[in-house]
Amino acid sequence: MRLLDKIKEAKDYINGVANIEPQVGLILGSGLGTLADEIENKVVIPYGQIPHFPVSTVVGHEGQLVIGKLEGKEVIAMQGRFHYYEGYTLQELTFPVYVMNALGIKALVVTNACGGLNKNFSAGDLMLITDHINTYFTNPLIGSNYEELGPRFPDMSEAYNREYIALAKKIADELNIEIQHGVYAPITGPSYSTPAELKMLITLGGDTVGMSTVPEVTVANYLKIKVLGISCITDMAIPDELEPLTHEQVVKIANQTRPKFISLVKGWLQEVTIS
């Protein structure tokens, strides 16, 4: 079945359950999914019910769409995302972005939990993503192109919208939330990085390291969706100071950081102009 047909089937199913045209999509990373609990008049759809949708398999990812209103904006939130390390192709794990685009979103807020590579950062910080390095060294757009969706060679010169970043910084300042800015560099996972690998990412220019985000942002730019990226730094991944790390520790710090993350996103949604 063609990608276009799969998108239509998923879109039609969601429209049959929730009569809404969302303006903003939200992809909520590890430990950050409770933002979806703040959505009003919500309709919840488990991923397993949606045609062609993958299913989340990771602790801390609830695995459902939550559709409704948040801070005056019609939103569709992915309460849990998909990862390359779960065995999905990049095309499969980015499928929800195509569906959200078909449903009408113009903006996408992408969030993640990540490790800090920049020594000026600390565990518990929030970072606005200013750019990324595709250290997957593959791309979700490889394969047949559909001109109805986007160009064969999409521009990535402003992968993360500068106006969205500036507004998020303004909101953070007003809320007295210390905010970092930096470059996100992903690994495929599921193993955490070795010290030598972390040194490589730092040399390449990475400020944080994670296991997600870049595929979804690539497809969003292809579809001409404006992106805001927010990372929750759950641990410091400094090569010479590296300590053993577990996913439970990542989720724990993400949970502790959650109140300021929720305040930042809600404040941004309240003031952003969607066009």
BAVOPA-514408 format. One record per residue (C-alpha): residue in three letters; chain; residue number from 0; y negated, x, z negated. Coordinates in nm, 4 decimals. Layout:
BEGIN
+------+-------+------+----------+----------+----------+
: resn : chain : resi :        y :        x :        z :
+------+-------+------+----------+----------+----------+
:  ala :     A :  NUM :        Y :        X :        Z :
...
+------+-------+------+----------+----------+----------+
This chain:
BEGIN
+------+-------+------+----------+----------+----------+
: resn : chain : resi :        y :        x :        z :
+------+-------+------+----------+----------+----------+
:  met :     A :    0 :   0.0000 :   0.0000 :   0.0000 :
:  arg :     A :    1 :  -0.3499 :   0.1271 :   0.0861 :
:  leu :     A :    2 :  -0.5911 :   0.2209 :  -0.1914 :
:  leu :     A :    3 :  -0.8336 :  -0.0490 :  -0.0734 :
:  asp :     A :    4 :  -0.5653 :  -0.3164 :  -0.1119 :
:  lys :     A :    5 :  -0.4710 :  -0.1930 :  -0.4608 :
:  ile :     A :    6 :  -0.8376 :  -0.2006 :  -0.5663 :
:  lys :     A :    7 :  -0.8740 :  -0.5589 :  -0.4409 :
:  glu :     A :    8 :  -0.5609 :  -0.6778 :  -0.6236 :
:  ala :     A :    9 :  -0.6780 :  -0.5240 :  -0.9529 :
:  lys :     A :   10 :  -1.0315 :  -0.6581 :  -0.9073 :
:  asp :     A :   11 :  -0.9100 :  -1.0091 :  -0.8277 :
:  tyr :     A :   12 :  -0.6851 :  -1.0110 :  -1.1343 :
:  ile :     A :   13 :  -0.9686 :  -0.9025 :  -1.3661 :
:  asn :     A :   14 :  -1.2100 :  -1.1541 :  -1.2121 :
:  gly :     A :   15 :  -0.9514 :  -1.4253 :  -1.2739 :
:  val :     A :   16 :  -0.9437 :  -1.3414 :  -1.6451 :
:  ala :     A :   17 :  -1.3081 :  -1.2505 :  -1.7112 :
:  asn :     A :   18 :  -1.5890 :  -1.4124 :  -1.5139 :
:  ile :     A :   19 :  -1.8419 :  -1.1292 :  -1.5393 :
:  glu :     A :   20 :  -2.0176 :  -0.8786 :  -1.3160 :
:  pro :     A :   21 :  -2.0513 :  -0.5621 :  -1.5290 :
:  gln :     A :   22 :  -2.3494 :  -0.3296 :  -1.4897 :
:  val :     A :   23 :  -2.2138 :  -0.0363 :  -1.6899 :
:  gly :     A :   24 :  -1.8673 :   0.1141 :  -1.7219 :
:  leu :     A :   25 :  -1.7608 :   0.2989 :  -2.0364 :
:  ile :     A :   26 :  -1.4704 :   0.5446 :  -2.0548 :
:  leu :     A :   27 :  -1.3978 :   0.6064 :  -2.4229 :
:  gly :     A :   28 :  -1.2157 :   0.9244 :  -2.5217 :
:  ser :     A :   29 :  -0.9954 :   1.0240 :  -2.8170 :
:  gly :     A :   30 :  -1.1107 :   0.8665 :  -3.1440 :
:  leu :     A :   31 :  -1.4159 :   0.7044 :  -2.9787 :
:  gly :     A :   32 :  -1.2624 :   0.3781 :  -2.8647 :
:  thr :     A :   33 :  -1.3991 :   0.1706 :  -3.1522 :
:  leu :     A :   34 :  -1.7314 :   0.1433 :  -2.9683 :
:  ala :     A :   35 :  -1.5559 :  -0.1311 :  -2.7708 :
:  asp :     A :   36 :  -1.5209 :  -0.3291 :  -3.0948 :
:  glu :     A :   37 :  -1.9001 :  -0.3744 :  -3.0872 :
:  ile :     A :   38 :  -1.8888 :  -0.5627 :  -2.7547 :
:  glu :     A :   39 :  -1.9886 :  -0.9303 :  -2.7855 :
:  asn :     A :   40 :  -1.8177 :  -1.2308 :  -2.6216 :
:  lys :     A :   41 :  -1.5430 :  -0.9938 :  -2.5225 :
:  val :     A :   42 :  -1.2403 :  -1.0430 :  -2.3059 :
:  val :     A :   43 :  -0.9579 :  -0.7943 :  -2.3671 :
:  ile :     A :   44 :  -0.7063 :  -0.7109 :  -2.0942 :
:  pro :     A :   45 :  -0.4189 :  -0.4668 :  -2.1661 :
:  tyr :     A :   46 :  -0.3799 :  -0.2119 :  -1.8882 :
:  gly :     A :   47 :  -0.0186 :  -0.3120 :  -1.8361 :
:  gln :     A :   48 :  -0.1275 :  -0.6564 :  -1.7134 :
:  ile :     A :   49 :  -0.3572 :  -0.5228 :  -1.4396 :
:  pro :     A :   50 :  -0.1986 :  -0.4572 :  -1.0990 :
:  his :     A :   51 :  -0.1597 :  -0.0845 :  -1.0211 :
:  phe :     A :   52 :  -0.3244 :   0.0313 :  -1.3474 :
:  pro :     A :   53 :  -0.1660 :   0.3262 :  -1.5307 :
:  val :     A :   54 :  -0.0817 :   0.2855 :  -1.9011 :
:  ser :     A :   55 :  -0.2198 :   0.5062 :  -2.1805 :
:  thr :     A :   56 :   0.0428 :   0.7083 :  -2.3660 :
:  val :     A :   57 :  -0.1738 :   0.9153 :  -2.6043 :
:  val :     A :   58 :  -0.2459 :   0.8487 :  -2.9732 :
:  gly :     A :   59 :  -0.6081 :   0.7413 :  -3.0151 :
:  his :     A :   60 :  -0.6182 :   0.5603 :  -2.6782 :
:  glu :     A :   61 :  -0.5664 :   0.1855 :  -2.7265 :
:  gly :     A :   62 :  -0.4951 :   0.1155 :  -2.3595 :
:  gln :     A :   63 :  -0.7026 :  -0.1891 :  -2.2687 :
:  leu :     A :   64 :  -1.0148 :  -0.3050 :  -2.0885 :
:  val :     A :   65 :  -1.2804 :  -0.4714 :  -2.3031 :
:  ile :     A :   66 :  -1.5341 :  -0.6736 :  -2.1047 :
:  gly :     A :   67 :  -1.8485 :  -0.8405 :  -2.2413 :
:  lys :     A :   68 :  -2.2059 :  -0.7687 :  -2.3491 :
:  leu :     A :   69 :  -2.3358 :  -0.4680 :  -2.5443 :
:  glu :     A :   70 :  -2.7038 :  -0.4177 :  -2.6271 :
:  gly :     A :   71 :  -2.8060 :  -0.6666 :  -2.3599 :
:  lys :     A :   72 :  -2.5988 :  -0.5072 :  -2.0817 :
:  glu :     A :   73 :  -2.2866 :  -0.6480 :  -1.9203 :
:  val :     A :   74 :  -2.0232 :  -0.3780 :  -1.9739 :
:  ile :     A :   75 :  -1.6613 :  -0.3004 :  -1.8990 :
:  ala :     A :   76 :  -1.5081 :  -0.0488 :  -2.1389 :
:  met :     A :   77 :  -1.1896 :   0.1499 :  -2.0985 :
:  gln :     A :   78 :  -1.0596 :   0.1675 :  -2.4544 :
:  gly :     A :   79 :  -0.8456 :   0.4701 :  -2.3805 :
:  arg :     A :   80 :  -0.8233 :   0.6765 :  -2.0631 :
:  phe :     A :   81 :  -0.5538 :   0.8506 :  -1.8604 :
:  his :     A :   82 :  -0.4863 :   1.2225 :  -1.8305 :
:  tyr :     A :   83 :  -0.3346 :   1.4573 :  -1.5760 :
:  tyr :     A :   84 :  -0.0932 :   1.5876 :  -1.8409 :
:  glu :     A :   85 :   0.0588 :   1.2411 :  -1.8840 :
:  gly :     A :   86 :   0.2172 :   1.2856 :  -1.5434 :
:  tyr :     A :   87 :  -0.0298 :   1.0807 :  -1.3428 :
:  thr :     A :   88 :  -0.1785 :   1.2139 :  -1.0215 :
:  leu :     A :   89 :  -0.5551 :   1.2589 :  -1.0125 :
:  gln :     A :   90 :  -0.5665 :   0.9656 :  -0.7718 :
:  glu :     A :   91 :  -0.3781 :   0.7436 :  -1.0197 :
:  leu :     A :   92 :  -0.5824 :   0.8381 :  -1.3246 :
:  thr :     A :   93 :  -0.9125 :   0.7748 :  -1.1420 :
:  phe :     A :   94 :  -0.8024 :   0.4357 :  -1.0055 :
:  pro :     A :   95 :  -0.9920 :   0.2429 :  -1.2784 :
:  val :     A :   96 :  -1.3212 :   0.3958 :  -1.1598 :
:  tyr :     A :   97 :  -1.2631 :   0.2469 :  -0.8148 :
:  val :     A :   98 :  -1.1888 :  -0.0905 :  -0.9729 :
:  met :     A :   99 :  -1.4982 :  -0.0826 :  -1.1960 :
:  asn :     A :  100 :  -1.7039 :   0.0043 :  -0.8884 :
:  ala :     A :  101 :  -1.5557 :  -0.2932 :  -0.7019 :
:  leu :     A :  102 :  -1.6453 :  -0.5144 :  -0.9997 :
:  gly :     A :  103 :  -2.0084 :  -0.4066 :  -0.9652 :
:  ile :     A :  104 :  -2.0941 :  -0.1236 :  -1.2058 :
:  lys :     A :  105 :  -2.3906 :   0.0979 :  -1.1167 :
:  ala :     A :  106 :  -2.3678 :   0.3344 :  -1.4143 :
:  leu :     A :  107 :  -2.0781 :   0.5042 :  -1.5923 :
:  val :     A :  108 :  -2.0789 :   0.6510 :  -1.9438 :
:  val :     A :  109 :  -1.7938 :   0.9020 :  -1.9759 :
:  thr :     A :  110 :  -1.6999 :   1.0343 :  -2.3195 :
:  asn :     A :  111 :  -1.4468 :   1.2828 :  -2.4493 :
:  ala :     A :  112 :  -1.3345 :   1.4875 :  -2.7462 :
:  cys :     A :  113 :  -1.3466 :   1.8606 :  -2.6737 :
:  gly :     A :  114 :  -1.3490 :   2.2120 :  -2.8147 :
:  gly :     A :  115 :  -1.6673 :   2.4155 :  -2.8476 :
:  leu :     A :  116 :  -1.6898 :   2.7450 :  -2.6582 :
:  asn :     A :  117 :  -2.0582 :   2.8065 :  -2.7248 :
:  lys :     A :  118 :  -2.1094 :   2.9873 :  -3.0569 :
:  asn :     A :  119 :  -2.4322 :   2.7913 :  -3.1116 :
:  phe :     A :  120 :  -2.2302 :   2.4702 :  -3.1395 :
:  ser :     A :  121 :  -2.0420 :   2.3344 :  -3.4423 :
:  ala :     A :  122 :  -1.7498 :   2.0977 :  -3.4924 :
:  gly :     A :  123 :  -1.8916 :   1.7453 :  -3.5231 :
:  asp :     A :  124 :  -2.1744 :   1.8032 :  -3.2745 :
:  leu :     A :  125 :  -2.2411 :   1.5730 :  -2.9815 :
:  met :     A :  126 :  -2.3142 :   1.7345 :  -2.6449 :
:  leu :     A :  127 :  -2.4760 :   1.5812 :  -2.3396 :
:  ile :     A :  128 :  -2.2863 :   1.7110 :  -2.0369 :
:  thr :     A :  129 :  -2.5320 :   1.8661 :  -1.7913 :
:  asp :     A :  130 :  -2.2677 :   1.9897 :  -1.5470 :
:  his :     A :  131 :  -1.8997 :   2.0737 :  -1.5207 :
:  ile :     A :  132 :  -1.6668 :   2.3319 :  -1.3701 :
:  asn :     A :  133 :  -1.3603 :   2.1857 :  -1.2019 :
:  thr :     A :  134 :  -1.1085 :   2.4232 :  -1.3530 :
:  tyr :     A :  135 :  -0.8257 :   2.1894 :  -1.2542 :
:  phe :     A :  136 :  -0.8699 :   2.3619 :  -0.9169 :
:  thr :     A :  137 :  -0.7669 :   2.0414 :  -0.7403 :
:  asn :     A :  138 :  -0.9565 :   1.7232 :  -0.6582 :
:  pro :     A :  139 :  -0.8885 :   1.3466 :  -0.6804 :
:  leu :     A :  140 :  -1.0451 :   1.2967 :  -0.3355 :
:  ile :     A :  141 :  -0.7824 :   1.5021 :  -0.1529 :
:  gly :     A :  142 :  -0.6057 :   1.2871 :   0.1047 :
:  ser :     A :  143 :  -0.7141 :   1.0048 :   0.3336 :
:  asn :     A :  144 :  -1.0805 :   0.9070 :   0.3100 :
:  tyr :     A :  145 :  -1.2096 :   0.5499 :   0.3248 :
:  glu :     A :  146 :  -1.5626 :   0.5416 :   0.4645 :
:  glu :     A :  147 :  -1.6012 :   0.1956 :   0.3083 :
:  leu :     A :  148 :  -1.5937 :   0.3681 :  -0.0305 :
:  gly :     A :  149 :  -1.7731 :   0.6983 :   0.0214 :
:  pro :     A :  150 :  -1.8267 :   1.0040 :   0.2431 :
:  arg :     A :  151 :  -1.5583 :   1.2585 :   0.3285 :
:  phe :     A :  152 :  -1.7689 :   1.5348 :   0.1676 :
:  pro :     A :  153 :  -1.9563 :   1.3855 :  -0.1309 :
:  asp :     A :  154 :  -2.2539 :   1.5607 :  -0.2865 :
:  met :     A :  155 :  -2.2141 :   1.6937 :  -0.6430 :
:  ser :     A :  156 :  -2.5566 :   1.8545 :  -0.6923 :
:  glu :     A :  157 :  -2.6405 :   1.6091 :  -0.9726 :
:  ala :     A :  158 :  -2.3006 :   1.5071 :  -1.1046 :
:  tyr :     A :  159 :  -2.4620 :   1.3943 :  -1.4321 :
:  asn :     A :  160 :  -2.7817 :   1.1943 :  -1.3837 :
:  arg :     A :  161 :  -3.0872 :   1.3827 :  -1.5101 :
:  glu :     A :  162 :  -3.2794 :   1.0671 :  -1.6024 :
:  tyr :     A :  163 :  -2.9838 :   0.9400 :  -1.8051 :
:  ile :     A :  164 :  -2.9602 :   1.2761 :  -1.9852 :
:  ala :     A :  165 :  -3.3333 :   1.2762 :  -2.0642 :
:  leu :     A :  166 :  -3.3146 :   0.9218 :  -2.2024 :
:  ala :     A :  167 :  -3.0125 :   1.0075 :  -2.4160 :
:  lys :     A :  168 :  -3.1997 :   1.3108 :  -2.5569 :
:  lys :     A :  169 :  -3.4980 :   1.0873 :  -2.6371 :
:  ile :     A :  170 :  -3.2753 :   0.8351 :  -2.8163 :
:  ala :     A :  171 :  -3.1021 :   1.1142 :  -3.0115 :
:  asp :     A :  172 :  -3.4381 :   1.2512 :  -3.1251 :
:  glu :     A :  173 :  -3.5524 :   0.9055 :  -3.2371 :
:  leu :     A :  174 :  -3.2301 :   0.8612 :  -3.4348 :
:  asn :     A :  175 :  -3.2485 :   1.2144 :  -3.5824 :
:  ile :     A :  176 :  -2.9192 :   1.3048 :  -3.4165 :
:  glu :     A :  177 :  -2.8897 :   1.6732 :  -3.3345 :
:  ile :     A :  178 :  -2.7718 :   1.6924 :  -2.9768 :
:  gln :     A :  179 :  -2.6416 :   1.9819 :  -2.7692 :
:  his :     A :  180 :  -2.6518 :   2.0280 :  -2.3922 :
:  gly :     A :  181 :  -2.3929 :   2.2148 :  -2.1905 :
:  val :     A :  182 :  -2.1263 :   2.2611 :  -1.9258 :
:  tyr :     A :  183 :  -1.7825 :   2.1023 :  -1.9635 :
:  ala :     A :  184 :  -1.4747 :   2.2922 :  -1.8394 :
:  pro :     A :  185 :  -1.1391 :   2.1115 :  -1.8384 :
:  ile :     A :  186 :  -0.7849 :   2.2382 :  -1.8566 :
:  thr :     A :  187 :  -0.4871 :   2.0289 :  -1.7488 :
:  gly :     A :  188 :  -0.3170 :   2.0364 :  -2.0913 :
:  pro :     A :  189 :  -0.1171 :   1.9257 :  -2.2753 :
:  ser :     A :  190 :  -0.1012 :   2.2712 :  -2.4371 :
:  tyr :     A :  191 :  -0.4207 :   2.4008 :  -2.5896 :
:  ser :     A :  192 :  -0.5716 :   2.7160 :  -2.4410 :
:  thr :     A :  193 :  -0.4779 :   3.0733 :  -2.5237 :
:  pro :     A :  194 :  -0.7537 :   3.3114 :  -2.6387 :
:  ala :     A :  195 :  -0.7484 :   3.4825 :  -2.2978 :
:  glu :     A :  196 :  -0.7886 :   3.1479 :  -2.1209 :
:  leu :     A :  197 :  -1.0814 :   3.0569 :  -2.3439 :
:  lys :     A :  198 :  -1.2482 :   3.3906 :  -2.2631 :
:  met :     A :  199 :  -1.2064 :   3.3081 :  -1.8943 :
:  leu :     A :  200 :  -1.3741 :   2.9679 :  -1.9366 :
:  ile :     A :  201 :  -1.6626 :   3.1249 :  -2.1283 :
:  thr :     A :  202 :  -1.7033 :   3.3893 :  -1.8577 :
:  leu :     A :  203 :  -1.7125 :   3.1136 :  -1.5945 :
:  gly :     A :  204 :  -1.9944 :   2.9399 :  -1.7843 :
:  gly :     A :  205 :  -1.8206 :   2.6729 :  -1.9908 :
:  asp :     A :  206 :  -1.9765 :   2.5529 :  -2.3172 :
:  thr :     A :  207 :  -1.6915 :   2.3170 :  -2.4050 :
:  val :     A :  208 :  -1.3257 :   2.2756 :  -2.3076 :
:  gly :     A :  209 :  -1.1287 :   1.9518 :  -2.2779 :
:  met :     A :  210 :  -0.8528 :   1.7798 :  -2.0807 :
:  ser :     A :  211 :  -1.0318 :   1.4975 :  -1.8966 :
:  thr :     A :  212 :  -1.3604 :   1.3674 :  -1.7507 :
:  val :     A :  213 :  -1.4022 :   1.5787 :  -1.4366 :
:  pro :     A :  214 :  -1.1728 :   1.3673 :  -1.2127 :
:  glu :     A :  215 :  -1.3465 :   1.0412 :  -1.3117 :
:  val :     A :  216 :  -1.6933 :   1.1910 :  -1.2670 :
:  thr :     A :  217 :  -1.5976 :   1.3281 :  -0.9253 :
:  val :     A :  218 :  -1.4888 :   0.9833 :  -0.8074 :
:  ala :     A :  219 :  -1.7967 :   0.8189 :  -0.9617 :
:  asn :     A :  220 :  -2.0237 :   1.0511 :  -0.7636 :
:  tyr :     A :  221 :  -1.8212 :   0.9780 :  -0.4498 :
:  leu :     A :  222 :  -1.8879 :   0.6066 :  -0.5099 :
:  lys :     A :  223 :  -2.2607 :   0.6685 :  -0.5794 :
:  ile :     A :  224 :  -2.2291 :   0.5634 :  -0.9445 :
:  lys :     A :  225 :  -2.4760 :   0.7362 :  -1.1789 :
:  val :     A :  226 :  -2.3083 :   0.9144 :  -1.4708 :
:  leu :     A :  227 :  -2.3935 :   0.9966 :  -1.8316 :
:  gly :     A :  228 :  -2.1446 :   1.2287 :  -2.0009 :
:  ile :     A :  229 :  -2.1158 :   1.2717 :  -2.3792 :
:  ser :     A :  230 :  -1.8757 :   1.5116 :  -2.5514 :
:  cys :     A :  231 :  -1.7744 :   1.5025 :  -2.9172 :
:  ile :     A :  232 :  -1.7022 :   1.8599 :  -3.0251 :
:  thr :     A :  233 :  -1.4048 :   1.8275 :  -3.2570 :
:  asp :     A :  234 :  -1.3218 :   2.1962 :  -3.3092 :
:  met :     A :  235 :  -1.4541 :   2.5398 :  -3.2215 :
:  ala :     A :  236 :  -1.2504 :   2.7226 :  -2.9582 :
:  ile :     A :  237 :  -1.3915 :   3.0727 :  -3.0096 :
:  pro :     A :  238 :  -1.1264 :   3.3178 :  -2.8785 :
:  asp :     A :  239 :  -1.1533 :   3.5791 :  -3.1551 :
:  glu :     A :  240 :  -1.1634 :   3.3160 :  -3.4299 :
:  leu :     A :  241 :  -0.8969 :   3.0789 :  -3.2979 :
:  glu :     A :  242 :  -0.6857 :   2.8850 :  -3.5479 :
:  pro :     A :  243 :  -0.3880 :   2.6531 :  -3.4859 :
:  leu :     A :  244 :  -0.4975 :   2.3061 :  -3.3715 :
:  thr :     A :  245 :  -0.3304 :   1.9626 :  -3.3622 :
:  his :     A :  246 :  -0.4249 :   1.6380 :  -3.1866 :
:  glu :     A :  247 :  -0.4462 :   1.4709 :  -3.5284 :
:  gln :     A :  248 :  -0.7241 :   1.7140 :  -3.6266 :
:  val :     A :  249 :  -0.9101 :   1.6308 :  -3.3044 :
:  val :     A :  250 :  -0.8919 :   1.2566 :  -3.3699 :
:  lys :     A :  251 :  -0.9952 :   1.3054 :  -3.7351 :
:  ile :     A :  252 :  -1.3193 :   1.4852 :  -3.6459 :
:  ala :     A :  253 :  -1.3893 :   1.2384 :  -3.3640 :
:  asn :     A :  254 :  -1.3573 :   0.9564 :  -3.6187 :
:  gln :     A :  255 :  -1.6045 :   1.1298 :  -3.8513 :
:  thr :     A :  256 :  -1.8526 :   1.1765 :  -3.5657 :
:  arg :     A :  257 :  -1.8118 :   0.8195 :  -3.4429 :
:  pro :     A :  258 :  -2.1097 :   0.6556 :  -3.6232 :
:  lys :     A :  259 :  -2.3715 :   0.8771 :  -3.4574 :
:  phe :     A :  260 :  -2.1880 :   0.8551 :  -3.1243 :
:  ile :     A :  261 :  -2.1964 :   0.4736 :  -3.1392 :
:  ser :     A :  262 :  -2.5641 :   0.4740 :  -3.2379 :
:  leu :     A :  263 :  -2.6510 :   0.7048 :  -2.9482 :
:  val :     A :  264 :  -2.4652 :   0.5038 :  -2.6835 :
:  lys :     A :  265 :  -2.5978 :   0.1695 :  -2.8094 :
:  gly :     A :  266 :  -2.9545 :   0.3031 :  -2.8182 :
:  trp :     A :  267 :  -2.9167 :   0.4388 :  -2.4664 :
:  leu :     A :  268 :  -2.7774 :   0.1098 :  -2.3364 :
:  gln :     A :  269 :  -3.0650 :  -0.0790 :  -2.4949 :
:  glu :     A :  270 :  -3.3289 :   0.1221 :  -2.3101 :
:  val :     A :  271 :  -3.1662 :   0.2294 :  -1.9830 :
:  thr :     A :  272 :  -3.2717 :   0.0692 :  -1.6551 :
:  ile :     A :  273 :  -2.9734 :   0.0077 :  -1.4273 :
:  ser :     A :  274 :  -3.0473 :   0.0276 :  -1.0560 :
+------+-------+------+----------+----------+----------+
